């Protein structure tokens, strides 16, 4: 797990997000056309708002796509949240002979979505969990 530091823009986005949604942000990742907010466990619904009203409001204010991911201390649950709406089954974490931790994912649905988000998901998972790589089963 790496230390997370937010720049000025990220802190501004977090303040706006928390003001609009009432949810507590654990992390904010800003790219050119997208902002990813990782919220505390159990607060994804609050962050999204009824019928996605908070997401729509934030997208209009920031003029960027918004993605909300619910944090979990459990790397398997966190991975499931990252790949939502794809369903994962029989996923597990294993350690190889050199001591590297591998997250094995077995998508039940939307395998294309899971494949397309692998690198992005690994970057985010590594910020919180001691996972070295992700492999599809």
Secondary structure as GFF3:
##gff-version 3
##sequence-region A 1 137
A	DSSP	alpha_helix	8	21	.	.	.	ID=ss1
A	DSSP	beta_strand	25	30	.	.	.	ID=ss2
A	DSSP	beta_strand	34	39	.	.	.	ID=ss3
A	DSSP	alpha_helix	44	48	.	.	.	ID=ss4
A	DSSP	three_ten_helix	50	52	.	.	.	ID=ss5
A	DSSP	alpha_helix	53	62	.	.	.	ID=ss6
A	DSSP	beta_strand	65	70	.	.	.	ID=ss7
A	DSSP	alpha_helix	75	83	.	.	.	ID=ss8
A	DSSP	beta_strand	92	95	.	.	.	ID=ss9
A	DSSP	beta_strand	101	105	.	.	.	ID=ss10
A	DSSP	alpha_helix	111	116	.	.	.	ID=ss11
A	DSSP	alpha_helix	118	128	.	.	.	ID=ss12
A	DSSP	beta_strand	133	136	.	.	.	ID=ss13
###
